[in-house]
Amino acid sequence: MRSLSQCEIWALYFETVSVSAISPLVCDTLTSPSGKYIRTNSGIYTDTLADELGCDSIITVNLTVHHSTFDSIAETVCDSFTAPDRAVYTTSGIKTAVIPNSAGCDSIITLDLTIKNSSSFPLTETVCNSYTAPDGMVYTTSGTKTAIIPIAVGCDSIIAIELTG
C-alpha cells in the first residue's frame, strides 16, 4: 500500500486543491500562468501551478486571441506624406506606421514612399508697361507676384516674381 502525500491528505480532509478560471483577451500570444506554454489561438486551456504547500492549483484559461494585421502602401507624392499614424515624411524610403486595428491590436503598415519635391526660385524683373509671367498671367503693376507651373515629375514649380518698373 502506498502512502499519501501531504497534498493528497490535505485534499481529502480540507479540499485544498485550488481550481480557478481566468478569461484573458490578448493580442497575438499569451504565455500561460505557469510559463510552460505559449498560446496563439483562442480556446479553453488548463494550466497547473503549485501552491505554497506544493499542491496543485488548476487554472482554466478561457482565452480569446485577437491578431495583429499587416498591410503595405506604395505612394508617390509631392513634398510630404502624412502616414496613417499621423507621422509626416519628407524623404523617400520604406517607413512603418503602427495603428490599432478594429480588434485593438497592432495594424502594421509598411509604406513605400516616393517623395518628389516642388521647386521654387525667385525672379526679379524690371518692366515698363506689362509683364507676362511664366504661367501666362499678365501683370501691369509692381510688386511680388507668384507663378505656379506644373513640372515634369508632377509637382509644382513655384516662382516668386519681384516686379519693378
Secondary structure, DSSP 8 states (H G I E B T S, - for coil): -----HHHHHHHHH---EEEEE--EEES-EE-TTSS-EE-S-EEEEEEEE-TTS-EEEEEEEEEEE--EEEEEEEEEES-EE-TTS-EE-S-EEEEEEEE-TTSSEEEEEEEEEEE--EEEEEEEE-SS-EE-TTS-EE-S-EEEEEEEE-TTSSEEEEEEEEE-
